[in-house]
Amino acid sequence: MVVRRLAGCSPKDYLAVDQAHQGQDLLAGSELSIASIARRVGYDDPAYFTRIFTRRAGLPPSEFRAQQHGGLASAGLSDSYSARDQMTHTVRMPIGRQRSSR
């Protein structure tokens, strides 16, 4: 109840968004494999992490990393990104709630 009131989403959604943001940070700031990143942010199955990340960020982890390392990180910066992200040139993709397929 507290998470829903403070964050505006369910605890499950909050955790998934947090995991996706952690994944973005690791993808942009490390050379770890996607499987290693998936495990570090709490997913046992790298394929599942890739599916969830892609649904929430709009592109697969490998493409996100390529954009970050390819110099495209400055595209799309907005006020919603933290100063730390801007200083390290890590652009977090907007991560929204997962759409229900119902």
Secondary structure, DSSP 4 states (H G I P E B T S, - for coil): -HHHHHHSS-HHHHHHHHHHHHHHHHHHH----HHHHHHHTT-S-HHHHHHHHHHHHSS-HHHHHHHHHTT-TTTT--TTS-HHHHHTTPPPPP--PPPP--
